[in-house]
Amino acid sequence: MNDFDDTRLIGMLRRVVSDCGKLYRQSGTWMVRRFPTLLESDTAGFVDLMDDLHRGLLIKVYVTVVRADNRWSAPEKKVAAEMIEHLWDQRLRGNELRDAAMELFKQADLLNWESLVAPFVRYEPLADSKSHVETIVMRLANLVAKCDGELLDEESIALHTLQREIDMALYPANSEDVLAPLGPGAGQAGGSQAVARKEKGEKAGQAGKPQADGVESTKPLSDEEKKKRLDAALKELDDLIGLDVVKDRVRSYTNFLRLQGERRNAGLSTMPISLHMSFVGNPGTGKTTVARIVGQILGALGTLESGHVVETDRSGLVAEYAGQTATKTNKLIDTALNGVLFIDEAYSLIDASGEDAYGREAVQCLLKRMEDDRERIAVILAGYSDEMRQLIRSNPGLSSRVNTTIDFEDYTPVQLGRIFEHLCEKNQYEIPSDARHRVLMGFYYLHQQRDRHFGNGRLVRNVFEDSVRRLADRLADASQLTESLLTTLLAVDVSFPDLDDKKLNQLVSAKHVLRFECGECNANVRIEPRSLGRRMKCGKCKHVQYVGWANVSDS
């Protein structure tokens, strides 16, 4: 691995830079097609902006690592040649390569991590790709640092520093989440430079602030377009892990709306439809995701003109001063017309004392609009089960308008494992059997100990991100890299925020039994931990199937 001409290493580099471009471009295209109302820039230029940002990210990573030891080695020059070919589609050598590389160094000084990853911080639909961005950054950084077969102390420090900086950029404690331009000269790397505007004072994506600025009237969809949009939404629903009861309720809801639409088109009488509903359950159970899918369904059926989703909570409805709440609430509702208004922690609108005048004003305003605009808006109230039921029972206006309640149950340990595996696949990580076993036992223990604050999907993401960081720390001290090292999460990498390693080791070594249900004969088949992530044969019916995860019991 001392020679960068090694075909395998070149292939690894090309895959990383290609994955970066693909991730940014596909994310941009997806936002334009599926969530255009969330974008603050001209949608026509957003994909170009994302293309610019991916190029800027590659430049920033490369220059940051190369500068660590104040020298530009021959292997690092060859890395630059490969990257320049990706950026400009030109194969350069000699003086041309040197001049182009110097331009990269100049551009890197104009770039900052926050701007380069801003779309994934600012736009909620892209939040799931944060870990993918971090993975790409650290893989490229490690490849650049170790392309000459040695890792100097300065380079090791640079890797650790870069890890912290990209982590802070992707998960800011208090960020304006602004889509900033790349800066002077950066457009030379990206081809075109789209600049997104920022409305003063807005923190998009922050709880309490709307994430859409209203929807202009659009040309009605054709029947074929409606069918494609509905099929895509229902497929997205089916692809969600777990949530079987939720899926059944949403499909039943969809069938009812579709029937009413067909009767209306045929000139037959229809039942009055209330689009408002409540989603109840613990955090991280997919309520926001399903709300977006419901919006897509309503838009595809033509029940609502667009089906876009505006997310908010109490702070987006209630003002700080007397007399301003009604204006603030109405303005927010206006942005959600023809779509869905999703109110998280809706129970906080009215406190237990009943003396919250501002909250009552917001609710009364909301109730009036829910009635007056009942054919133009769907309001989804979300929050903890007990508090939400108490809120709706205590207010006759809400109970009469919100007649559909969907319960979101906690994920099981097996489902949590499947979500973890999905994140690994999305971010191109392998998880061998012993790592799966460790992950499963951690989820099993925390699930057994859970209370109403159990994190569910958020817990899984935290575990995945902590594990990736631990892998990055382990690789930072490795003298040589292979594709297997870059893409495999070992058992030693598995990290739970709420479990120390000693406790996790005890859980893994304690006496327990793993069983999976045969998909053919429904038999409960006992397996060993080493069988996780492999294909297994049922001892009863001989059916061969993949067993990613298993149920845990004491005996």
N, C-alpha and C positions, 0 to 999 in steps of 0.2 A: 504494500500500500504506500510505498515511498514514492511511487511514480504516478503522477496524475493521469498519465496516458492509460492507466489501468481501466479497461472497458467497464468493469463493474462500478467503479467509483464515478466515472463519467455518467453512467446510466442513472446512478442515485442522484447526482446533481441535477440532471435534466428533468428527472421526475419531480424533484422538489420545486424547481422554478416553474415547471408546467402546471403542477398542482396549485401553485400560488395564483397564476393567471386564471386558471379554470375556476378556482373558488371565487375570486373577485368578480369575474365576468358573469358567472352563473348567478351569484348573489345579486348583482346589479340587474340582470335580466328578470330574475324572479321578483324583485321589488317593483320593477316597472310594470310587470304583468299582473301581479297579484295585489300589491299594496301601493298603487300610484298616489293615493290621497295622503299617504304618510310622508311623501317626499317633499322637501322644501325647495328643490331645484327643478328645473325643466326636466321632465322625465326623459325627453329625447337625448339629453346630455348626461344622464346619470350613469349609463353603462360606460361611457367614455371616461367619466370621472373615476369609476371603479378600476378601469384599465390603467389609468394614470397612477392610482394609488398602489396597485400591485407592483408596478415598476418601481415606484418610489420606495416601497417596502424592501424589495430585493436590493436596491442600491444601498439603503441605510444599513441593512444587516451586513452586507459584504464589507462596506467601508469601516463600520464599527469594529469588526473583528480584525481586519487587515491592519488597521492603525495601532492595534494593541501593542505590538512589539517594534513599531517604528521601522519596519523593513517590508519590502515587497519582494517576496521570494518567487522563484521561477514557477513552482506549482500554483502559487496564488495568482500569478499572471495568467496561467492557463485557465484557472477558474474564471477570471475576468473575461477572457476570450469567450468562454462558454456562455456567460451571462450576457455579454454584449450581443452575441448572436441571437439570444432570446429577445433582448430588448429592441434591437435595431434590425434584426434579421440580416446582419452582416458578419462575415468572418474576417477578423482583423488580425494583423501580425505586426511585429516590429514597432516602428514609430507611430503608425496609425493606432495600434493597440495602446501604446503608452499615452497618446494624446486623448483617446477616448476614455481611458481609465482616469486620467487627471480630471476630465470633465465629470466623471462619476463622483470623485472626491469632492469637487466643488458643489455639486448638487446635494450631496449628503448633508452638507453644513446647513442647507436651507430647509431640511426636512425634520420633522419631529414625530415621535412615535404616536402621540395622541391623534394627530391629523391623519396619519397613515392607516390607523385602525378605527377611525371615528365611526364609519357606518355600522360596524358591528356593535358599537357601544350605544349609538344613538337610536337605531331602529330595532325595536323589539323582535320582529320576525327574523332578524339575522343573529340574535343573541346566541342561539345554539351553535353558531359557527366560531365563537370566540376561541374555544379550545383548539379548533382546527387551525386557526390563524397562529396561535401560540406554538402549535406543533410544527408548522411549516417554518416559522422563524427560527426555532431552536435546532431543527434538523439542518437548515442551511448554515446556521452559525457554527454548528459542530463540524460540518463538512469543510467549511472554509478554514476553521482553526486547525484541523488535523489533516489537511490535504497533503502536507509535506511529511506526514508520518511521525510528527512530534508535536507535543503540546507544551509550549513554554508557560512559565508561571504567569506572565503578563496576559497570555491568551486565556488561561484558565480564569483569571480574575475578570477578564472582559466577558467571558461566557456567563459567569455568575451575575455580573452587573446587568448585562443585557436581559437575562431572565427576569430580574427584578423590575427593570424598566418597562419591558413589554407587558409584564403582569400588571403593573400599576396603570398602564395606558388602557388595558382591556377591562380592568376592574377598578375604575377610579372611585375613591371614597366620596369625592364631591366634584363632579365634572359638569362642565357646561355642555358636554357632548356635541361639540360643534363640528360640522363638516367643513373644515378649513381648506383653502386652496393649497396646492402643493408648493407654491412659491415661485419666484422668478427662476426661469431656466428649467424647472422640473418638467414642464410640458415637453421639453426636448426628448425626455426619456419615454414619455407616455404617448406621444403622437398628438393628442388633443387634450386641452385642459378645461374641464367643466368645473365651474365654481358654484357651490351651493350657498344659498343665502341663509342667514340666521336671523330670526326675529329677536329683537332685543328683549332680554330678560327671560326667554323661554328655555326650559330644560326639558326637551322632548324625551320621552321615555321615563321621566321621573314620575312617581306616583302623584296623582292629583292634577297633572297637566294633560290637556287633550293631545292626541297624537294625529289629528287630522284637522285641516283647516276648512272643512266643508267640501261638498262634492258638486261639481257642475253637472248640469243635465247632460246625459250622454245618449248617443243613438241607441235605440232599443236593440237588444240582441236578437238574432235570428233563432229559430227553433233549434237548428243544429248547434249553434253556439251555446244556447242555454243547456242543451243536453250534455255537451262536452264539459261545460263548467260544473254542472251538477254531478256528473260522473267523477270528475276530478276531486270535488269536495267530499263525496262519499267514499272514494278510495282513500283519501287522506284520513278520513274518520276510521275506516277499517284498518288502516296501517298502524294506528295508535296501539301501543302495548296495553293490555288489560282493558279496563273501563267497559266491560261487556254490558252492564246494565245501562250505562250512559249511551252506548252505541245503539242499543235497542230503543231507548226513549227518543233519541234524535232521529232515528230512521222512522219510527212511528209518527213523530211530529212532521217529518218530511212527507210521508205518505198522505197524511191528513191535508197538508197544505196543497199538495199536488192534486188531490181529489177535488178540493174546493176550487182550485184554478180551472180544472177541466170542466166542472159543472158550470162555472161562471162563463167560460168560453162557449159552452153549449146553450147558454141562455136559461139555465136552470137555477132554482133558488139555492142559496148557500147559507151556511151557518155563520154567525158573527165570529170573527177570528181575533183572539187576543195574542199578539206576538210576544208579549212580555213574559218573562220567566225568572226563576231564581235558580242559581247553581249553589249547592251547599256541600261543604266538605272541608277537610283540612288543607293546609298550604301544599303546593306542589303536586296536586292531583290532576292537573290538566284543565282546569276551568277556563283559563284565558285562551288556551289553544282551541278548545271545543267552541268557545264563543266565536272565534274567528271562522271556524268551519261553519257554524250556524249562519253567520253573516254571508258566507259564500253561497250557502244553500238558498237563503232567502233572495239573494241577488240572482242566482241562476233560475229560480222558479218565477222570477218577476214579481214576487210578493213585495219586495222592496227594490227601488230603482238601481241601487249600487251594491248594497250589502257591506259597505266598509264598516270598520269597527273603530270606535273612539273609546279609549280606556281612561278611566279616571277613578278617583276616590273622593272622600269627603272634602279634601282641600281644593279639589277642582270645582266644587259646587258652592261651598260656603265661603263667604267673604269675611274680611277681618273687621269691618265696620258696619254699623247699623245702616240698613237701607240699600246695601250693595249686593246682598246675596241673591235676590230675585234676578237682577241684571246679569250677574255672573252665571247663575244656573241657566237662564234662558240662552245666553250666548253660547254656552257649552252645548246645550241641546241642539241649537241651530247647526252646529258643526256635524252633528250625528244624524240629521235628517236624511232620509232615504237609506239609512243604515242602522247600525246597532250601537247603542250606548251601554258600555260594560262598566258597572260601578263595583269596584272591589271593596271589600270590608264595608258593605252598604249599611250594616247595622250601626256603624259609628255615626251615622247621620242623626240619630236620636240617642242621647245618653240615658242612662238608667233613671236619673232623677226626673226626667221629663221637663226640665227647666231650660233646656237649650233652645232659646228662641231662634237663633240663626239656623240650627239644624232643622227645626220645624218649618221655618220659612222655605228652606231648600226642598224639603219633602213635599210641601203643599204646591210649590211651583212645579216640581217634577210630576206630581199626580195630575195636575191640570194639563200639562203637555202630553202625558201618557194617554190621556183621554182625547184631547183635541187633535193630536197628531197620531192617533193609534194606527192609521194606515200608512204612515210614513216613517215610523220608527219602532224598533224593538228595544226595549230596555231589559237588560239582564242584570239582576242584583246578585252579588256573590259574597260568600263569607262562610264563617263557621256555622255548622248545622244548627245548634241550639239558639245562637244569637239571631240567625236569620229567620228561624221559625217564630221566635218571640217578636221580632220586628214586624213581620207580616201579620201575625195574629193581633198585635196591638193596634194596628192601623186599618180600619175598615176600607179605606180607600185603596191601600196596597193589596189587601186580601181579595178585593173584588176585581182588581186588574191583573194581578199576578196569580194565574191559576195553573201554572205548570212549574213544578219543582223537580229538579234532577239532582239526585244524590251522587256524589263523587266519593267512592270508598278509597281507603288507603291501599296502596299497592302492596302485594305480597312480596316476601323475600325473592321468590323466583321471578316475579315481574320486575322487581328492582334490578335483579341480575341481568335480565333481558335489556333493560334500558341502558345499563352499564355497557353491555356488549354492543348495543347499537351505537353508542358514543365511540367505542373503540373502532368499530368498522368504519364509521364516518370519518374518523381521524387517522385511519390506517394504522391501527395497533393490533397486534396479536395478544391474546391472553391464554397462556398455557394452563393446564389443569390445576396445578398447585396455586396459581394466582387466582383462578376462578374460585377455588375452594376457600381461599382466604377472604375474597370479596363476599362470597355467599354467607360465610359464618358471621362476618361483621354486620351484614344486612339483617340476618336472622336475629342476632342479639338485639340490635337497635329496634327492630320491629316488635320483638317481645316486650321491650321496655318502653314502647312509644306512648306518648300522650297526645293531646290535641294539637301540640306544636310540632309533631313529627313532620320532617321535611319532605318525605316522599321523593318526587323527581328532583327537587332541589338538593336533597341529600346525595342522590346519585351523582349529580353534576359536581358537587363539592368533592366527593370521593375521587371521581375521575380526574379532576383538575389537580388535586393534591398529589395523586399518584403520578401524574405526568410531570409535575414539578420535581418529585423525588427522583424519577427516572432521569430528568435533565441534570440534576445535581450529581447523580451517579456517573452519567456519561461525561460530565465536564472534567472528571479526573481520569478518564480512560485515555490511554495513549494512542489507540487505534480504533477505528470505527468500522462496523460492517452494517449491512442493511438490517440484519437480524437484531443487532444491538439497538438500532434506531427505531425499530418498529415492534419490539416485544416488551410488554409490561410484565416484569417478573414478580414473584411473590414478595420479594423484599421491597418492591416499589409501592405495593398496595398500602394506602394510608387513609385512615378515617379521621376526620376532624375531631370527633367526639370519643375516640378510642385510642389509647396509647398502644404501642407495639406489644408491651407485656400482656395486656388484657387480650389483645387480638391473638397472640400466640397461644394463650390459654384456651381460648374458644376453639381454635383450630385443632389443638391436641386433645381436648376433652372428648369423652365418649359420646358418640352420636351416630345416627344412621341417615344415609341419603337414599331417597327413593324418587323415581319418576313414573309418571303414568303413561303406559303404552298407548300410543295413538291409534292402535288397531284393535286391541282387545280390552283396553282400560285396566289392565292389571297393574298393580303397584310393584315395580321392579326395583330391587335393591341394587345399588351400585357402589363402587369404591370411588373415593375422591379423584383418583387418577383417570377415571373415565369421563369426567366432565369435559365438555368441548369436543367430544368424539362421537362417532357413530356406534350405536350399541344394538345388540340383538335381544329381543324379548325372549326370556326363557320359556314363556308359555306358548306364544304363537309364532315365534321366530321372526317376527317383523323387525326389520332393521331401520333405525331412525337416529337422527341427530339428537344428542342430549347436551344442551348447553348448560342447563342448571337443574337443580333437583330440590325437592322438598326435604326439610331437615326435621328430624324428630329425635327424642332421647332414646328411643328403642325401636 
